[in-house]
Amino acid sequence: MPRLSTEQVKALAPDPASLNAGTKLTDIRYWSNLGSDQMALWGECQGSGREPYKVCVDLADNATRCTCPSRKFPCKHALGLMLVAAGSPARLPEAPPPAWTAEWIGKRSERRQTELRPAEPVDVSPIQPERKKETERRASKRIKLAETGIEALEQWLKDFARLGLAAAQSAPASFWADQAARMVDAQISGAARLITEMSLLPGSRQDWAEVLLLQLGRLYLLTQAFRKLDAFPFPEQQDILTLLGWNVNQKELLATTTGTQDDWLVMASRTTEDEKSGLRSQVNWLYARNSQRIAQILNFAYRLQPLDASFAPGLTLRGELVYFPGAYPLRAIFRDKQAVPGSFAVTGFITLNAFLAEYACALGRNPWLRQFPAVLQDVRPLYLEPQWLLRDEQNQAIPLEPRFARSWELLAVSGGQPVSVFGLWDGFYFSPWTVWAGERCTLL
């Protein structure tokens, strides 16, 4: 069977409580009828009821099924089964699957084959005059609303500049909320989100004024770019519209855009939840074996709805990835994918000078780039009070994000030796997500 790692299983846990409960279930006395093959894991876990829970895992994408009443995915029993497989694979001998596992795996395989069928071509037949007219009317209405919003936003930014950044610390919440609401009314929700993010900056960090000034400048640049939208090439237009809140039709993107076929290593995956809306966001970062490109996959679910479990760090996915249009494309979506055994080493920037030069090129193509993903090779964590740094072999260094809480763990993993680190650079600080020390991979 494909080998699961403990780090992969931990990354799949919906919350720390589920992981703790699953860890307790690694005691073999809870389990019976354990088994595995190349497609699945299965076992029966004794719970509080008279009958044990039937648990199985689809190794193609780490999806799980359990007869327990839990609404969490994976539940603690599925996590326990995967942790047993990761820590003691001999406990799950190769065997024919029981009927309840074979039936579930068979249905999922059939569904995947259906999804992998070639997408139907986009209908390019002439649009009926009535439909075309209605589409153009809606697009024209949205553009007019956006133009009104952009005009109001530009005036607000100018007034803000006249007041000075010092006024931001004492500005009431309504100063930001009212303007964000106007952007939502103008159907440019992306601008509203940027304003909301800026409202959290005053006093939040030592250099908040510098960061706020940068954000104000970028937002003003966005208003000017929208006014001259037609003068930009198509990729730059898409960056501008996406920032303002226009969405790309994913079905049309898959049907009309050629993707990149490769083996993709899941370097990192994190899930956050908005407490008010219950929206869960999963951010995954992938690295291509052949093209050496980095891609970001975003998945969303509400509350306890399951997220895609195939993006477990350390897993290799083989498939065609289609990038969303942009001047420096990062976000992508799979046209098709399947998990394949084994992992592979990532390569990155050997010197920090090369890393910063590439970052400058990326900003030149997309000046609104908020996070620059990169793998840094042969760097060492270094503490120079009160700042943590990453230092390369040429004795150049960049600062780590001050709020990064696992710097000592990063140092311990490295043992003072050069390591490879994947993370995000925002122009000020580097935030580590994953570190490789030899063949050992650790999520941060």
Contacts in CASP RR format, 6 or more apart in sequence:
PFRMAT RR
TARGET T0000
AUTHOR 0000-0000-0000
METHOD contacts of the structure
MODEL  1
MPRLSTEQVKALAPDPASLNAGTKLTDIRYWSNLGSDQMALWGECQGSGR
EPYKVCVDLADNATRCTCPSRKFPCKHALGLMLVAAGSPARLPEAPPPAW
TAEWIGKRSERRQTELRPAEPVDVSPIQPERKKETERRASKRIKLAETGI
EALEQWLKDFARLGLAAAQSAPASFWADQAARMVDAQISGAARLITEMSL
LPGSRQDWAEVLLLQLGRLYLLTQAFRKLDAFPFPEQQDILTLLGWNVNQ
KELLATTTGTQDDWLVMASRTTEDEKSGLRSQVNWLYARNSQRIAQILNF
AYRLQPLDASFAPGLTLRGELVYFPGAYPLRAIFRDKQAVPGSFAVTGFI
TLNAFLAEYACALGRNPWLRQFPAVLQDVRPLYLEPQWLLRDEQNQAIPL
EPRFARSWELLAVSGGQPVSVFGLWDGFYFSPWTVWAGERCTLL
1 36 0 8 1.000
1 37 0 8 1.000
1 38 0 8 1.000
1 41 0 8 1.000
1 59 0 8 1.000
1 85 0 8 1.000
1 89 0 8 1.000
1 92 0 8 1.000
1 94 0 8 1.000
2 38 0 8 1.000
2 59 0 8 1.000
2 339 0 8 1.000
2 341 0 8 1.000
2 342 0 8 1.000
3 86 0 8 1.000
3 89 0 8 1.000
3 341 0 8 1.000
3 342 0 8 1.000
4 59 0 8 1.000
4 62 0 8 1.000
4 82 0 8 1.000
4 85 0 8 1.000
4 86 0 8 1.000
4 312 0 8 1.000
5 86 0 8 1.000
5 314 0 8 1.000
5 441 0 8 1.000
6 83 0 8 1.000
6 86 0 8 1.000
6 87 0 8 1.000
7 313 0 8 1.000
7 314 0 8 1.000
7 441 0 8 1.000
7 442 0 8 1.000
7 443 0 8 1.000
8 62 0 8 1.000
8 86 0 8 1.000
8 312 0 8 1.000
8 313 0 8 1.000
8 314 0 8 1.000
8 315 0 8 1.000
9 79 0 8 1.000
9 80 0 8 1.000
9 82 0 8 1.000
9 83 0 8 1.000
9 86 0 8 1.000
9 312 0 8 1.000
10 19 0 8 1.000
10 443 0 8 1.000
11 269 0 8 1.000
11 312 0 8 1.000
11 313 0 8 1.000
11 443 0 8 1.000
12 62 0 8 1.000
12 74 0 8 1.000
12 79 0 8 1.000
12 82 0 8 1.000
12 309 0 8 1.000
12 312 0 8 1.000
13 19 0 8 1.000
13 74 0 8 1.000
13 79 0 8 1.000
14 72 0 8 1.000
14 73 0 8 1.000
14 74 0 8 1.000
14 271 0 8 1.000
15 72 0 8 1.000
18 72 0 8 1.000
18 74 0 8 1.000
18 75 0 8 1.000
18 76 0 8 1.000
18 79 0 8 1.000
19 79 0 8 1.000
21 76 0 8 1.000
21 79 0 8 1.000
22 76 0 8 1.000
22 77 0 8 1.000
22 79 0 8 1.000
22 80 0 8 1.000
22 83 0 8 1.000
23 79 0 8 1.000
23 80 0 8 1.000
23 83 0 8 1.000
25 31 0 8 1.000
25 45 0 8 1.000
25 76 0 8 1.000
25 77 0 8 1.000
25 79 0 8 1.000
25 80 0 8 1.000
25 81 0 8 1.000
25 83 0 8 1.000
26 80 0 8 1.000
26 83 0 8 1.000
26 84 0 8 1.000
26 87 0 8 1.000
26 88 0 8 1.000
28 84 0 8 1.000
28 88 0 8 1.000
28 91 0 8 1.000
30 45 0 8 1.000
30 46 0 8 1.000
30 47 0 8 1.000
31 43 0 8 1.000
31 44 0 8 1.000
31 45 0 8 1.000
31 46 0 8 1.000
31 81 0 8 1.000
31 84 0 8 1.000
31 91 0 8 1.000
32 43 0 8 1.000
32 44 0 8 1.000
32 46 0 8 1.000
32 52 0 8 1.000
33 42 0 8 1.000
33 43 0 8 1.000
33 44 0 8 1.000
33 98 0 8 1.000
34 42 0 8 1.000
34 43 0 8 1.000
34 81 0 8 1.000
34 84 0 8 1.000
34 91 0 8 1.000
34 92 0 8 1.000
34 93 0 8 1.000
35 41 0 8 1.000
35 42 0 8 1.000
35 43 0 8 1.000
35 92 0 8 1.000
35 93 0 8 1.000
35 94 0 8 1.000
35 95 0 8 1.000
35 97 0 8 1.000
36 42 0 8 1.000
36 85 0 8 1.000
36 89 0 8 1.000
36 92 0 8 1.000
36 93 0 8 1.000
36 94 0 8 1.000
36 95 0 8 1.000
37 94 0 8 1.000
37 95 0 8 1.000
37 96 0 8 1.000
37 97 0 8 1.000
38 59 0 8 1.000
39 58 0 8 1.000
39 59 0 8 1.000
39 60 0 8 1.000
39 97 0 8 1.000
39 105 0 8 1.000
39 109 0 8 1.000
40 56 0 8 1.000
40 57 0 8 1.000
40 58 0 8 1.000
40 59 0 8 1.000
40 97 0 8 1.000
40 101 0 8 1.000
40 105 0 8 1.000
41 56 0 8 1.000
41 57 0 8 1.000
41 59 0 8 1.000
41 81 0 8 1.000
41 82 0 8 1.000
41 85 0 8 1.000
41 92 0 8 1.000
42 54 0 8 1.000
42 55 0 8 1.000
42 56 0 8 1.000
42 57 0 8 1.000
42 81 0 8 1.000
42 97 0 8 1.000
42 98 0 8 1.000
42 101 0 8 1.000
43 54 0 8 1.000
43 55 0 8 1.000
43 56 0 8 1.000
43 81 0 8 1.000
44 52 0 8 1.000
44 53 0 8 1.000
44 54 0 8 1.000
44 55 0 8 1.000
45 52 0 8 1.000
45 53 0 8 1.000
45 55 0 8 1.000
45 77 0 8 1.000
45 80 0 8 1.000
45 81 0 8 1.000
46 52 0 8 1.000
46 53 0 8 1.000
47 53 0 8 1.000
47 68 0 8 1.000
53 66 0 8 1.000
53 67 0 8 1.000
53 68 0 8 1.000
53 77 0 8 1.000
54 65 0 8 1.000
54 66 0 8 1.000
54 67 0 8 1.000
54 100 0 8 1.000
54 101 0 8 1.000
55 64 0 8 1.000
55 65 0 8 1.000
55 66 0 8 1.000
55 67 0 8 1.000
55 77 0 8 1.000
55 78 0 8 1.000
55 81 0 8 1.000
56 64 0 8 1.000
56 65 0 8 1.000
56 66 0 8 1.000
56 81 0 8 1.000
56 97 0 8 1.000
56 100 0 8 1.000
56 101 0 8 1.000
56 104 0 8 1.000
56 105 0 8 1.000
57 63 0 8 1.000
57 64 0 8 1.000
57 65 0 8 1.000
57 74 0 8 1.000
57 78 0 8 1.000
57 81 0 8 1.000
57 82 0 8 1.000
57 85 0 8 1.000
58 64 0 8 1.000
58 65 0 8 1.000
58 104 0 8 1.000
58 105 0 8 1.000
58 108 0 8 1.000
59 339 0 8 1.000
60 108 0 8 1.000
60 109 0 8 1.000
60 112 0 8 1.000
60 310 0 8 1.000
60 338 0 8 1.000
60 339 0 8 1.000
61 308 0 8 1.000
61 309 0 8 1.000
61 310 0 8 1.000
61 339 0 8 1.000
62 82 0 8 1.000
62 309 0 8 1.000
62 310 0 8 1.000
62 312 0 8 1.000
62 315 0 8 1.000
62 339 0 8 1.000
63 108 0 8 1.000
63 306 0 8 1.000
63 309 0 8 1.000
63 310 0 8 1.000
64 73 0 8 1.000
64 74 0 8 1.000
64 75 0 8 1.000
64 78 0 8 1.000
64 82 0 8 1.000
64 309 0 8 1.000
65 78 0 8 1.000
65 104 0 8 1.000
66 74 0 8 1.000
66 75 0 8 1.000
66 77 0 8 1.000
66 78 0 8 1.000
68 75 0 8 1.000
68 77 0 8 1.000
70 76 0 8 1.000
70 77 0 8 1.000
71 304 0 8 1.000
72 304 0 8 1.000
73 304 0 8 1.000
73 306 0 8 1.000
73 307 0 8 1.000
73 309 0 8 1.000
74 82 0 8 1.000
74 309 0 8 1.000
84 91 0 8 1.000
84 92 0 8 1.000
85 91 0 8 1.000
85 92 0 8 1.000
96 102 0 8 1.000
97 105 0 8 1.000
112 338 0 8 1.000
115 336 0 8 1.000
116 336 0 8 1.000
119 251 0 8 1.000
119 254 0 8 1.000
119 255 0 8 1.000
119 335 0 8 1.000
120 255 0 8 1.000
121 255 0 8 1.000
122 252 0 8 1.000
122 255 0 8 1.000
122 256 0 8 1.000
127 135 0 8 1.000
142 187 0 8 1.000
145 185 0 8 1.000
145 186 0 8 1.000
145 187 0 8 1.000
145 188 0 8 1.000
146 186 0 8 1.000
146 187 0 8 1.000
146 188 0 8 1.000
146 226 0 8 1.000
146 244 0 8 1.000
148 186 0 8 1.000
149 182 0 8 1.000
149 183 0 8 1.000
149 186 0 8 1.000
149 188 0 8 1.000
149 191 0 8 1.000
150 186 0 8 1.000
150 188 0 8 1.000
150 191 0 8 1.000
150 223 0 8 1.000
150 226 0 8 1.000
150 227 0 8 1.000
152 179 0 8 1.000
152 182 0 8 1.000
152 186 0 8 1.000
153 179 0 8 1.000
153 182 0 8 1.000
153 183 0 8 1.000
153 188 0 8 1.000
153 191 0 8 1.000
153 219 0 8 1.000
153 223 0 8 1.000
154 220 0 8 1.000
154 223 0 8 1.000
156 179 0 8 1.000
157 216 0 8 1.000
157 217 0 8 1.000
157 219 0 8 1.000
157 220 0 8 1.000
157 223 0 8 1.000
160 167 0 8 1.000
160 168 0 8 1.000
160 216 0 8 1.000
161 216 0 8 1.000
165 209 0 8 1.000
165 212 0 8 1.000
165 213 0 8 1.000
168 201 0 8 1.000
168 202 0 8 1.000
168 212 0 8 1.000
169 202 0 8 1.000
169 203 0 8 1.000
171 202 0 8 1.000
173 199 0 8 1.000
175 199 0 8 1.000
176 195 0 8 1.000
176 196 0 8 1.000
176 198 0 8 1.000
176 199 0 8 1.000
177 199 0 8 1.000
179 195 0 8 1.000
180 192 0 8 1.000
180 193 0 8 1.000
180 195 0 8 1.000
180 196 0 8 1.000
180 199 0 8 1.000
181 192 0 8 1.000
183 189 0 8 1.000
183 190 0 8 1.000
183 191 0 8 1.000
183 192 0 8 1.000
183 195 0 8 1.000
184 192 0 8 1.000
188 244 0 8 1.000
188 245 0 8 1.000
189 244 0 8 1.000
189 245 0 8 1.000
190 243 0 8 1.000
190 244 0 8 1.000
190 245 0 8 1.000
191 219 0 8 1.000
191 222 0 8 1.000
191 243 0 8 1.000
191 244 0 8 1.000
191 245 0 8 1.000
194 215 0 8 1.000
194 218 0 8 1.000
194 219 0 8 1.000
194 243 0 8 1.000
195 219 0 8 1.000
197 215 0 8 1.000
198 212 0 8 1.000
198 215 0 8 1.000
198 216 0 8 1.000
198 219 0 8 1.000
201 208 0 8 1.000
201 211 0 8 1.000
201 212 0 8 1.000
201 215 0 8 1.000
202 208 0 8 1.000
202 212 0 8 1.000
205 211 0 8 1.000
205 402 0 8 1.000
207 428 0 8 1.000
211 428 0 8 1.000
218 367 0 8 1.000
218 368 0 8 1.000
221 367 0 8 1.000
221 368 0 8 1.000
222 240 0 8 1.000
222 243 0 8 1.000
222 244 0 8 1.000
222 368 0 8 1.000
225 232 0 8 1.000
225 236 0 8 1.000
225 240 0 8 1.000
226 240 0 8 1.000
226 244 0 8 1.000
229 237 0 8 1.000
229 240 0 8 1.000
229 241 0 8 1.000
232 240 0 8 1.000
233 327 0 8 1.000
234 325 0 8 1.000
235 325 0 8 1.000
235 326 0 8 1.000
235 327 0 8 1.000
235 329 0 8 1.000
236 326 0 8 1.000
236 327 0 8 1.000
236 366 0 8 1.000
238 248 0 8 1.000
238 324 0 8 1.000
238 325 0 8 1.000
238 326 0 8 1.000
239 326 0 8 1.000
239 327 0 8 1.000
239 366 0 8 1.000
239 368 0 8 1.000
242 248 0 8 1.000
242 324 0 8 1.000
242 326 0 8 1.000
243 368 0 8 1.000
248 324 0 8 1.000
248 325 0 8 1.000
250 333 0 8 1.000
253 322 0 8 1.000
253 324 0 8 1.000
253 325 0 8 1.000
253 333 0 8 1.000
254 322 0 8 1.000
254 333 0 8 1.000
254 335 0 8 1.000
257 322 0 8 1.000
257 323 0 8 1.000
257 325 0 8 1.000
258 322 0 8 1.000
259 320 0 8 1.000
259 321 0 8 1.000
259 322 0 8 1.000
259 323 0 8 1.000
259 335 0 8 1.000
260 288 0 8 1.000
260 291 0 8 1.000
260 293 0 8 1.000
260 320 0 8 1.000
260 321 0 8 1.000
260 322 0 8 1.000
260 323 0 8 1.000
261 319 0 8 1.000
261 320 0 8 1.000
262 288 0 8 1.000
262 289 0 8 1.000
262 290 0 8 1.000
262 291 0 8 1.000
262 293 0 8 1.000
262 318 0 8 1.000
262 319 0 8 1.000
262 321 0 8 1.000
263 288 0 8 1.000
263 289 0 8 1.000
263 290 0 8 1.000
263 316 0 8 1.000
263 317 0 8 1.000
263 318 0 8 1.000
263 319 0 8 1.000
263 340 0 8 1.000
263 344 0 8 1.000
264 286 0 8 1.000
264 287 0 8 1.000
264 288 0 8 1.000
264 289 0 8 1.000
264 295 0 8 1.000
264 316 0 8 1.000
264 317 0 8 1.000
264 318 0 8 1.000
264 319 0 8 1.000
264 321 0 8 1.000
264 337 0 8 1.000
265 286 0 8 1.000
265 287 0 8 1.000
265 288 0 8 1.000
265 289 0 8 1.000
265 314 0 8 1.000
265 315 0 8 1.000
265 316 0 8 1.000
265 343 0 8 1.000
265 344 0 8 1.000
265 346 0 8 1.000
266 284 0 8 1.000
266 285 0 8 1.000
266 286 0 8 1.000
266 311 0 8 1.000
266 312 0 8 1.000
266 313 0 8 1.000
266 314 0 8 1.000
266 315 0 8 1.000
266 316 0 8 1.000
266 317 0 8 1.000
267 285 0 8 1.000
267 286 0 8 1.000
267 287 0 8 1.000
267 313 0 8 1.000
267 314 0 8 1.000
267 346 0 8 1.000
267 375 0 8 1.000
267 422 0 8 1.000
267 433 0 8 1.000
267 434 0 8 1.000
268 284 0 8 1.000
268 285 0 8 1.000
268 313 0 8 1.000
268 422 0 8 1.000
268 423 0 8 1.000
268 433 0 8 1.000
268 434 0 8 1.000
268 443 0 8 1.000
269 282 0 8 1.000
269 283 0 8 1.000
269 284 0 8 1.000
269 285 0 8 1.000
269 311 0 8 1.000
269 312 0 8 1.000
269 313 0 8 1.000
270 282 0 8 1.000
270 283 0 8 1.000
270 433 0 8 1.000
271 280 0 8 1.000
271 281 0 8 1.000
271 282 0 8 1.000
271 283 0 8 1.000
271 307 0 8 1.000
272 280 0 8 1.000
272 281 0 8 1.000
272 283 0 8 1.000
273 279 0 8 1.000
273 280 0 8 1.000
273 281 0 8 1.000
274 280 0 8 1.000
274 281 0 8 1.000
277 302 0 8 1.000
278 302 0 8 1.000
278 303 0 8 1.000
279 300 0 8 1.000
279 301 0 8 1.000
279 302 0 8 1.000
280 300 0 8 1.000
280 301 0 8 1.000
280 302 0 8 1.000
280 303 0 8 1.000
280 305 0 8 1.000
280 307 0 8 1.000
281 298 0 8 1.000
281 299 0 8 1.000
281 300 0 8 1.000
282 298 0 8 1.000
282 299 0 8 1.000
282 300 0 8 1.000
282 301 0 8 1.000
282 307 0 8 1.000
282 308 0 8 1.000
282 311 0 8 1.000
283 296 0 8 1.000
283 297 0 8 1.000
283 298 0 8 1.000
284 296 0 8 1.000
284 297 0 8 1.000
284 298 0 8 1.000
284 299 0 8 1.000
284 311 0 8 1.000
285 294 0 8 1.000
285 295 0 8 1.000
285 296 0 8 1.000
285 297 0 8 1.000
285 373 0 8 1.000
285 422 0 8 1.000
285 423 0 8 1.000
285 433 0 8 1.000
286 294 0 8 1.000
286 295 0 8 1.000
286 296 0 8 1.000
286 297 0 8 1.000
286 317 0 8 1.000
286 321 0 8 1.000
286 332 0 8 1.000
287 293 0 8 1.000
287 294 0 8 1.000
287 295 0 8 1.000
287 346 0 8 1.000
287 375 0 8 1.000
287 422 0 8 1.000
288 294 0 8 1.000
288 295 0 8 1.000
288 321 0 8 1.000
289 316 0 8 1.000
289 344 0 8 1.000
292 347 0 8 1.000
292 348 0 8 1.000
294 330 0 8 1.000
294 373 0 8 1.000
294 374 0 8 1.000
294 375 0 8 1.000
295 321 0 8 1.000
295 323 0 8 1.000
295 330 0 8 1.000
295 331 0 8 1.000
295 332 0 8 1.000
296 330 0 8 1.000
296 331 0 8 1.000
296 332 0 8 1.000
296 373 0 8 1.000
297 311 0 8 1.000
297 331 0 8 1.000
297 332 0 8 1.000
297 333 0 8 1.000
297 334 0 8 1.000
298 331 0 8 1.000
299 307 0 8 1.000
299 308 0 8 1.000
299 311 0 8 1.000
301 307 0 8 1.000
310 317 0 8 1.000
310 337 0 8 1.000
310 339 0 8 1.000
311 317 0 8 1.000
313 434 0 8 1.000
313 441 0 8 1.000
313 443 0 8 1.000
314 343 0 8 1.000
314 441 0 8 1.000
315 339 0 8 1.000
315 343 0 8 1.000
316 339 0 8 1.000
316 340 0 8 1.000
316 341 0 8 1.000
316 342 0 8 1.000
316 343 0 8 1.000
316 344 0 8 1.000
317 334 0 8 1.000
317 337 0 8 1.000
317 338 0 8 1.000
317 339 0 8 1.000
317 340 0 8 1.000
318 337 0 8 1.000
318 338 0 8 1.000
318 339 0 8 1.000
318 340 0 8 1.000
319 334 0 8 1.000
319 335 0 8 1.000
319 336 0 8 1.000
319 337 0 8 1.000
319 338 0 8 1.000
320 334 0 8 1.000
320 335 0 8 1.000
320 336 0 8 1.000
320 337 0 8 1.000
321 332 0 8 1.000
321 333 0 8 1.000
321 334 0 8 1.000
321 335 0 8 1.000
322 332 0 8 1.000
322 333 0 8 1.000
322 334 0 8 1.000
322 335 0 8 1.000
323 329 0 8 1.000
323 330 0 8 1.000
323 331 0 8 1.000
323 332 0 8 1.000
324 331 0 8 1.000
324 332 0 8 1.000
324 333 0 8 1.000
326 366 0 8 1.000
327 365 0 8 1.000
327 366 0 8 1.000
328 362 0 8 1.000
328 365 0 8 1.000
328 366 0 8 1.000
328 369 0 8 1.000
330 373 0 8 1.000
343 441 0 8 1.000
345 436 0 8 1.000
346 375 0 8 1.000
346 420 0 8 1.000
346 422 0 8 1.000
346 436 0 8 1.000
347 375 0 8 1.000
347 377 0 8 1.000
348 374 0 8 1.000
348 375 0 8 1.000
348 376 0 8 1.000
348 377 0 8 1.000
348 420 0 8 1.000
349 355 0 8 1.000
349 358 0 8 1.000
349 374 0 8 1.000
349 375 0 8 1.000
349 376 0 8 1.000
349 377 0 8 1.000
350 377 0 8 1.000
350 378 0 8 1.000
350 392 0 8 1.000
350 393 0 8 1.000
351 392 0 8 1.000
351 393 0 8 1.000
351 394 0 8 1.000
351 396 0 8 1.000
352 376 0 8 1.000
352 379 0 8 1.000
352 390 0 8 1.000
352 392 0 8 1.000
352 394 0 8 1.000
352 396 0 8 1.000
352 397 0 8 1.000
352 398 0 8 1.000
353 394 0 8 1.000
353 396 0 8 1.000
355 374 0 8 1.000
355 376 0 8 1.000
355 398 0 8 1.000
355 425 0 8 1.000
356 398 0 8 1.000
358 374 0 8 1.000
359 372 0 8 1.000
359 374 0 8 1.000
359 425 0 8 1.000
359 427 0 8 1.000
362 369 0 8 1.000
362 372 0 8 1.000
363 369 0 8 1.000
370 426 0 8 1.000
371 424 0 8 1.000
371 425 0 8 1.000
371 426 0 8 1.000
372 424 0 8 1.000
372 425 0 8 1.000
372 426 0 8 1.000
372 427 0 8 1.000
373 422 0 8 1.000
373 423 0 8 1.000
373 424 0 8 1.000
373 425 0 8 1.000
374 422 0 8 1.000
374 423 0 8 1.000
374 424 0 8 1.000
374 425 0 8 1.000
375 420 0 8 1.000
375 421 0 8 1.000
375 422 0 8 1.000
375 423 0 8 1.000
376 390 0 8 1.000
376 392 0 8 1.000
376 420 0 8 1.000
376 421 0 8 1.000
376 422 0 8 1.000
376 423 0 8 1.000
376 430 0 8 1.000
377 418 0 8 1.000
377 420 0 8 1.000
378 392 0 8 1.000
378 393 0 8 1.000
378 418 0 8 1.000
378 419 0 8 1.000
378 420 0 8 1.000
379 390 0 8 1.000
379 391 0 8 1.000
379 392 0 8 1.000
379 418 0 8 1.000
379 419 0 8 1.000
379 420 0 8 1.000
379 421 0 8 1.000
380 390 0 8 1.000
380 391 0 8 1.000
380 414 0 8 1.000
380 416 0 8 1.000
380 417 0 8 1.000
380 418 0 8 1.000
380 419 0 8 1.000
381 388 0 8 1.000
381 389 0 8 1.000
381 390 0 8 1.000
381 391 0 8 1.000
381 400 0 8 1.000
381 407 0 8 1.000
381 410 0 8 1.000
381 411 0 8 1.000
381 414 0 8 1.000
381 416 0 8 1.000
382 388 0 8 1.000
382 389 0 8 1.000
382 390 0 8 1.000
382 391 0 8 1.000
382 397 0 8 1.000
383 389 0 8 1.000
383 407 0 8 1.000
383 411 0 8 1.000
387 399 0 8 1.000
387 400 0 8 1.000
387 402 0 8 1.000
388 399 0 8 1.000
388 400 0 8 1.000
388 404 0 8 1.000
388 407 0 8 1.000
389 397 0 8 1.000
389 398 0 8 1.000
389 399 0 8 1.000
389 400 0 8 1.000
390 397 0 8 1.000
390 398 0 8 1.000
390 400 0 8 1.000
390 421 0 8 1.000
390 430 0 8 1.000
390 432 0 8 1.000
391 397 0 8 1.000
393 418 0 8 1.000
398 425 0 8 1.000
398 429 0 8 1.000
398 430 0 8 1.000
399 428 0 8 1.000
399 429 0 8 1.000
399 430 0 8 1.000
400 407 0 8 1.000
400 429 0 8 1.000
400 430 0 8 1.000
400 431 0 8 1.000
400 432 0 8 1.000
401 429 0 8 1.000
401 430 0 8 1.000
401 431 0 8 1.000
402 429 0 8 1.000
404 429 0 8 1.000
404 431 0 8 1.000
404 432 0 8 1.000
404 444 0 8 1.000
406 432 0 8 1.000
406 444 0 8 1.000
409 442 0 8 1.000
409 444 0 8 1.000
410 421 0 8 1.000
410 432 0 8 1.000
410 435 0 8 1.000
410 444 0 8 1.000
413 419 0 8 1.000
413 435 0 8 1.000
413 437 0 8 1.000
413 440 0 8 1.000
413 442 0 8 1.000
414 435 0 8 1.000
414 437 0 8 1.000
415 437 0 8 1.000
417 437 0 8 1.000
419 435 0 8 1.000
419 436 0 8 1.000
419 437 0 8 1.000
419 438 0 8 1.000
420 435 0 8 1.000
420 436 0 8 1.000
421 432 0 8 1.000
421 434 0 8 1.000
421 435 0 8 1.000
421 436 0 8 1.000
422 432 0 8 1.000
422 433 0 8 1.000
422 434 0 8 1.000
422 435 0 8 1.000
423 430 0 8 1.000
423 431 0 8 1.000
423 432 0 8 1.000
423 433 0 8 1.000
423 434 0 8 1.000
424 430 0 8 1.000
424 431 0 8 1.000
424 433 0 8 1.000
425 431 0 8 1.000
432 444 0 8 1.000
433 443 0 8 1.000
433 444 0 8 1.000
434 441 0 8 1.000
434 442 0 8 1.000
434 443 0 8 1.000
434 444 0 8 1.000
435 441 0 8 1.000
435 442 0 8 1.000
435 444 0 8 1.000
436 442 0 8 1.000
END
